[in-house]
Amino acid sequence: MTLDRFERERAAGWGALEAALTRARGRPERLGAPGVLELGALYRGAAADLALARRLFPGDPLTARLETLVIRARAVVYADVGRRRAPWAFVTTGYWRLVSDAKLVVLLAAVLLFGGALFAFVWGWADPDAASGLVPGSFIDGADPPRGSRGLSASDSAAFSSEIFTNNIQVTLQSFAAGLLFAVGGAFMLVYNGLIFGAVLGVAAANGNAGQVLRLIVAHGVLELSCIIVAAAAGLQLGWALVAPGPLRRRDALAAQARPAMAIVLGTAPWLVVAGLVEGYVSPAGWGGAGPYVVGLGLGSLYWGLVVWRGRAQSRRRDFARR
């Protein structure tokens, strides 16, 4: 494609985008719902044109002018992110919308984690001696207590529970960061940690200690595993931007995904703190009966209920705007 043909075929869209930016004067709501949708479409088209121009005409003044237009349009399209989206709005709506929008990747992350856990659980139950080799040394006394004891002391229970919580924080951050390895690293981390989790439960079940281990981890574990899955999904999205960048350069595709991915991680962090508080006050308390299960399943239901409720609320608003 020649430069003249490129400019001739695309110039109308650039002119329309510039006119829309002039009418908006920095505030896209001035365009009305149809105008906002048109602005978004024009911006995406110009961004794609810029990616093509950088590849075909990297040193031409036309590329520099187009880059200026795209930067200007981006500032208007995403104006509400920096100026009007208060922290409270992010906590109550923005975070849940991001998680809801990534539901397919979140589902994939859950399948990888729990698929590995199911396999290792069956293995640990059927052959605990072999599966014990997969269980980290810090967990082995919880899964397979020393002979002559059929359980853990109060201090051992607190130490075991704290060890699991600390490990899960590390896994959350590692799973996100590993996603940058073209998504393969994140998938490996999920499967590997699912194997460890399943092996702990499987070996514990084979040794008649599954009930106590579950009581130690379920109160905070349901929420922690949810955080691991969501953070890992954000990492997988980053990695996939490198695998399939579309019309953008890999660097640009990664930059486009970095902001929502980091927002997901930051929004997930307070829920890890909640899990830590539960781990500190509930898990070592030695609650019997259904108490730990009520707390754990309640926290898990609260978290995923907010994903469905607040994420769906945002989706309905976007659907209404399209009409």
N, C-alpha and C positions, 0 to 999 in steps of 0.2 A: 504493500500500500504506500502511495506517495504522500508527501506532506500536504500537498494541495487537496488531494482527494479526502484525506483524513479531516482536514479543517472544514471542507465544504459539507461533508456528510454529518459532522458533529456540531457545527457552529450553532445551529438552531437551538439545540438543547442547552448549550452553554449560555446563549442569550436569554433563554427562558429562565434558567437558574439565576442569572444575574438580576433579571427583572423581579423575580420572586424575593430575592434577598433585599432588593431596594424597597419593595412594599412592606416586607416584614420589619425592617429597621431594627434588627436584633431580637425581635420577639415573634416567634413563629405563630403564636396564637392569633396574631393580627390577621393572618391569612384565612382563618376559619378552618374547619375540619377538612374540607376538600383540598384547600390550599396547602395545608400541612402535609397531607398524603402526597400531593404533587411535588412539594418541596423535597420530601424524602426520596421519591423516585428520581427526580432530577439530580439530586446529590449523589445517589448511588450510580447513576449513569455517568456523571462527570468523574467520579472516583475510578470507575472502570476505564474510562477514556484516559485518565491520567496514568494508570498502570500501563496501558498500551503505549502511550506517548513516551513514557520513560524508557520503554524497551526499544521502540523504533526510532525515536528522535530525541535522544538523551540531552543533546547540547543545544537544541533549538529554542529560541525565545518563546515560541508557542507553548512549549512544555512548561516553562517557568510561569507564564501567564495562567495556564490551566492549573498549575499547582497552587498559585495564589487564590484562584477562585474556589478550589476545593477546600483549602484551609479556611477561607472566609465562610463557606457554606457549612462546614463542620461546626464552627463556633456557634452558628445559629441553630442548626439541627439539634445539637446537644447542649443548647444553652441552659436548659432546666437542670442538667446534671450538676453543674458547678454553682449556679446561682440560686435555684429555688428548691432543690431537693435537700431538705434539712435532714440531719441525722435521724430524727424521729420518724420521718417519712420513709427513710431507708429501712429502719428497724421494723416498721409496721407493714410496709408494702413492698418496697424495692427489693429487699433480700429475697422475699418469698416468691416474687415474680421471676427473679433470676433462676432460682432453684426449679420452679415449675417449668420455665422455658427449656431447661436442660433435662427434662424428665427422661428422655430416651437414653441419654448418656448416664444419668443416675441409675436407671434400670440396668444398664450394661454393667456398671460398677458393682451393683448389688449381686448380679448373677456371678461375676468373677469372684467376689469375696465369699459368698455363701456356697457357691459351687465347690470351691476349694475346701471350705470348712466341712461340707457334707462328706466329701471323699475322705478327708483325714479322720473325721469322726468314726466312720465305718471301719477304717483301717485301725485306728487306735483301740476301738472296742474289740475287734477280732484278733489283733496281734499287738497288745500293749507294749510288750518288750521291744519290738521293732520300732513302733511309733514313738516310743519315749525318746529315741535319738533325735527326733524332730523338735521336741519340746525344749525350749531354752532352760538352762540350768536354774534360773531364778523362778521358774514356774513349776519345776518338777515336783517339789514337795507338796504343792497344792494338788496337782493331778495324781500323784502317787506318793502318799505320805509314808514316812519311815515305817518299817515293819514293827508291829506291836501297837501301832496307833491307827485307829480307823477314822481319824479326823485331824483337824488343826486346832492348836491352842488359840486363845483370843489374840495374843500378840502375833502369832504366825498368820492368823486370818487377816489382821490389819496390814501386815507387811505384804502378804500376797495380793490383797486388793489394791494397795498403793502401787505395787509393781506393775499390775495390769494397767492401771490408769496412766502411769508414766509412759509405759510402752505405747499405749494407744494415742497419746499426744504425739509422740515421735512418729508413729505410723501415719497419723493424719497429715503431718507436714511432709513426710517423705513421699507419701502417695501423691500429693499434689506436685511436689518438685519433680518426681520421677516421670510424670506425664510429659515433661518437656523432651524426653528421649523418644520423640516421634510416637508417643502414646504407648509404645511397647513397654517402656520402663514402668509406667503407671499400672498397666495391666499385670505385669509380673509382680509388683508390690502387692496388689490386691489378692492375687491368687496365693502368693507365698504367705501372707499374713492370715488369709483364710485357712490355709493348711495348718498353721501353728494353732490358731484358735480351735479348729476342729480336733486337732490331735490332743490338745489339753483336755477337752471335754470327753473325747473318746477314751483316753487313758484313765481319766477320772471315773468314767462309767464302768470300765472293766475292773476297777479296784473298789467299786462300791462307794465312791466318794463324789459322784456327780451332783447329788443334791446339795451338799455343802458348797461345792465350787459354784454352782449356779446361784445359790443365795448370796455368795460373796460378790458376784459380778453383775447379776441381772439388774440391780437397782440403778447402777450408773452405766452398765454395759450397753443397754439398748440405745440410749442416747449417744454414747460414744461411737458405737458402730455406725449409727446414722451420720454422725459428723465425718467419720472416715470415708464413708461412701460418697457423701456430697463433695468433700474436698478433693477426693480422688477423681470424681467426675469433672470438676473444674480443671484439674491437671490434664485429664484425657482430652478435653476440648482444646487446650493449648497445644498439646501434642498433635492433634488432628489438623490443626491449622498449619502445621509444618508439613504434614503428609499430603494434604489436599488444600492448598492455598487458594484455589479458584483462579480468578483473573488477576489477583494481587501477587506481588512478590512475597516470598515466605516471610521476610522481615515485616512487611506491612500487614500480612494476615495475622502474624503472631501479635503485633501491636494492637490490632483490632480486638483480639480475643483476650488480651492481657487485662484490660480494665474490668470487664465483667467477671473474669476468673478470680482476680484479686479481691473484688467486692464479695464474691461468694465465700472466699476463705476468711475475710475479715468478719463477715456476718455470721460465720459458723463459730468463730472463736469464743464468743460469750456463752454459747451452748456447751462448749467444752468446760468452761468455768463452772456452769451449773452442774455438769456431770462430776466435776471435781469436788464440789461442795457435798453432793450426795455421797460420793465415795468417802469423803472425810467424816461425815456424820451418820450416814445410814448404813453403809456396807459393813463397817467394822462393829456395828452395834449388836450384831448377833440376833437380829430379828428372826423369829421363827414363823412358821405358817406361810400365809400368802403375802405378808407385808412387803418383802423385797420385790415380789412380782408385781404387786399393785403399783409401787413407786416406779419401777422400771417401765412397765407397759404404759403407765399413765404418762410418763415423760415422753416416751416414744410416740404415743397417740397425740399428745399435745403438739409435738414438733411437726409430724406429718400432717396433722389436721390443719395447722397453720399454712403449710405448703399448699394444700388443696384449697383452703378457704381464701387466703389472701392472694395466692397466685391466680386462682380462678377469677377472683374479683377484678384483678388487673386485666386478665384476658377478656372478660366481658366488656370492659371499658374500651379496649382496643377494637373489639368487634363492632361495638356501637359506633365508634368513630369512623369505621370503614363504610358504614351505611350512609 
